[in-house]
């Protein structure tokens, strides 16, 4: 069999790994959207590197757009196979893929309006709502711990990855020519001790492993510190009459921040200012979260004994309507605005940043990973000016970064997760989903722990297993 790396190889986003079996079957592990420089993103997302129509099966680790966001394009280009995902991932994808198509269509319309005025070539979205709707009937929902057979000679089992609702690691048991091989894929591994979701469950042992490396060489601040710092930032910004703008992934990160604010409100540690979740997707995703209490950890179940709505409180408003969203930028009073996307690459957050980053009384609070060359990373790096919708804005707002909210395990967390596998059986590790620096640091850490035969694949590289 042959394994080819067509995404998240040497970079963080766009997870896509193609497994070609000797019997001709093709299984794609994830089908994610690459996020980064606009020109590079357009180039990488425009071509898969393989024929979409020849893919038989997609095994989806979770619903984040950098892992699932090119599924509509896969369908657009001829894929008609099955997509296996957990039930919660299916529910989230039914929202997120349509939202991705909608945002692309709206952003392209906005950009083309400017291009027409300047006489520049028009652009098209990668896919439309039609394609997002077209791919959904191909999903097959599976449960954690349930063995399923997506293709002849292949058995797969998903385990809870603790990353976002429904996220999974997976092990494929492949029998070919009388020989059995086990291939593992971590997907994205959650940060233990985070609120709402359970900690990552151990994977089954395997012969080969594809593992994420997002935070190689990094150690997160303890999750217990997040709530106190969040309260301090909101109080300080409110006292100077400013807004706290929080770019946040609509799925996972938004719910965690809202849960922390709910706790702070109940503890009377927040100033009496309004809090807005301004993202139709986040509003819908929060409903999906509340519909899957089987994924909650024990802490949240105990909290709900005294607060039956852990994602809602008196000062919190969820916004769908674009008119209300625009009104937030017209108001000059302290508030908290949580809006997608987390890397500041699309959606309503761009308008909130455009209208608020030039005022020093405001704070931009980054609560998650931002890939290289994204607007979010430029804000993290505190560049003196940033480009939004083609125009430059001076970054005068305060910038705060809180990686303790990360949904990814740090290096000690990753090493602990991998340490539960049978090391004697593990023949080779493939490091993906990390920047070059993080990949190198994680590779060094693994060697220090005694792991052998570690490989960092390049984009488009193929290996025989």
Residue, then its C-alpha position, 0 to 999 in steps of 0.5 A: x500500500x502507498x501513503x501520500x501526504x497532500x496536506x498538513x505536510x510541512x505546514x499546519x493546515x489543510x489535512x489530507x493523507x491518501x492511502x492507496x491499497x493494493x486492491x485499488x481502493x483509495x481512502x482519504x484521511x481528512x479533506x481540509x482547507x489550507x489556510x495561509x497567504x491568500x495566493x498560496x491558499x488559492x493555489x493549494x486549495x485549487x488542486x488536490x494532487x489526486x483525482x477526486x472521482x477515484x477516492x472511494x472513502x473519506x475517514x474524517x477526524x473532526x469537523x474543523x475546516x482545516x480538516x473537513x473544509x474541502x469536502x464540498x470541492x471533493x464532491x464538486x470534482x466527482x467524489x461519490x463515495x462514503x464519508x465516515x465521521x462520528x455523529x457529532x462531527x456529522x452534525x457540525x459538518x452539516x453546519x460548517x460546510x454550508x457556512x464555509x460556502x456562504x462565507x466564500x460566496x459573500x467574501x468573493x462578492x465583496x472582493x469582486x465589488x472592489x475589483x470591478x471598480x479597479x478593473x481587476x480580474x474577478x475571482x470565484x469561490x472554491x465551491x458553492x452552497x450547492x456543493x456543500x449540500x451535495x456532499x452531506x448525503x455521503x456521510x455515515x455516522x459512527x460511534x466511538x469504539x465501534x469497529x466499521x469496515x469502510x472498504x474490503x480488507x479494512x477495519x477502522x475504530x475511532x477513539x475520542x480525541x478530546x479536541x472538539x466535539x466529535x473529534x476522533x483519532x483512528x486506527x486502520x487495520x488493513x489486511x492485504x495478501x495475507x498480511x495485516x498492518x495497522x495504521x494510526x492517525x491522531x487527527x488533532x489531539x486535545x489539550x487535557x484538563x480543558x473544560x466541556x469535553x473529556x480528555x483524549x482517550x488512548x489510541x489502539x496500538x499500531x505499526x505506523x502512526x501519522x501524528x499531529x505536531x502543532x505545539x512541538x517544543x511548546x508548553x501551555x499555561x495551565x488551563x486553570x489560569x485562563x479564567x482569571x486572566x480572561x476576567x482581568x483583560x475584560x475588566x481592564x479594557x472595560x475600565x478604559x471604555x474599550x471593546x474586547x474583540x475575540x477572534x474565535x473558532x465558532x466550534x470549540x473555542x467559542x463555547x469554551x470562552x462563553x463557558x468561562x464567561x458564564x462562570x465569571x458572571x455567576x461568580x460576580x467577577x465581570x463588569x456589567x457590560x454586554x457580551x456578544x457572540x456574533x457568528x451564525x455558525x457559532x450560534x448553531x454550533x452551540x446548539x449542537x454542543x448542547x445536543x451532545x451531552x454524552x461528550x461532556x466531561x464530569x466537571x461540566x455535568x456537575x456544573x449543570x446541576x446548579x446552572x442548566x444553561x452553561x452557555x448562556x447568561x444574563x448579559x450574553x446575546x447570540x447574534x445571527x442578523x447582519x444588521x445587528x452585527x453592523x450595529x456593534x461597530x457603531x456603538x462606542x461603549x465597552x463590550x465583548x465581541x466573540x466572532x469567527x474566524x479564529x485565524x481572522x481569515x474570513x467572516x464577520x471578525x474582519x469587519x470588527x477588526x477593521x472598525x476597532x484595531x486603530x483605537x488604543x482603548x480596545x483589546x484584541x484577544x487571541x485565544x488559539x493557534x494562528x497559522x503563519x501568514x494569516x491575519x491572526x498571526x500578524x496581529x499576534x506578531x503585533x505588526x504596526x499595520x495589517x491589511x484587511x479587505x485590501x486596505x491597511x489599518x494601523x494596529x493600535x489596539x492592545x493585543x493579548x494572546x492566551x494559548x491556554x485555551x488551545x484545543x491542541x495538546x502541547x509537547x508534554x501532552x503529545x508525548x504523554x498521548x504517544x507514550x501509551x502506545x506499544x513502542x516496540x510495535x511502532x515501526x515508523x512515525x510520520x509528523x504532520x500538522x506543524x510548522x517547520x520549526x515545531x516539526x523539528x522540535x517535536x522530532x527532537x523531543x521524540x528522539x530524546x524519548x527513545x523513538x526511532x524512525x521518525x519522518x517529516x514528509x513533504x507536500x506530495x511525498x509518497x511512502x510505501x508501507 
